[in-house]
Amino acid sequence: MSTVKIPMPLRVPELAPSLGRVLVPRRVTEPWVPIDDIREALATRVLELGGEARAAAEREDRERVLETVSRRAWLAAWEQAVRRVADRVTHALDGRIERAARRVRMPRRRWRRRLLSTSEKRAIAARLTTGGEPFVAALDALDAVVARVRDATVLDKGAHGEWQEALRSAARRLEAAWLALEAVAAEEEQRWSPELETLERWRPSLWPVLLLWTPLAAALVWLGLVLGGYVPAPLWLATRLGF
């Protein structure tokens, strides 16, 4: 006689306490570039995923529960936040470069060449992701647990508990990843400070002015000497002036 296997009901844990400072920041100073709206959007998305998964659990839709809070869903939310922060940082740096150049009256064509290149923007985005490695590792662990909890029965309480803890761990690692991202964003300001300081010390070259005015000044001095009688005037000039 075969044993009837009753699937383990899935209970999605509350994720807000594990999100920590992604949900409620604690800082001494505000970031140099505003990113709190991105942080709030990330926290909101994670809480939405938890809510959608709990709604699916009430309908006993196991696959929907597991998919809603899967590795793919968590990673998509994180990557979107990183892209937005990278765009915000690069836009802020370009803005500072432009304002500094305008203050010293640098020609537009020249300062536009100093704006961040595509490769520099990609490098900034890559540096912003470095703190997310433990978070990605936590998502890999979550993915491994999902395979076990998918077929878990009411007798497999251990698998269900591991899945719940894997979700909480992902939320905690997301907090750490976000704090690391904020730190890297702050470092980008320091990284580009020498470039901005060099730009602010820029002054227009005097050579064009000298090349333009030196011949003119010499001509005016010569004309003054001629009119003063110190230098004989050429015939053509003497004729015109009636000398």
Summary of the structure (lengths in Angstrom):
residues: 243
radius of gyration: 33.7
end to end distance: 134.9
largest distance: 134.9
contacts: 652
relative contact order: 0.13
helix: 74%
strand: 1%
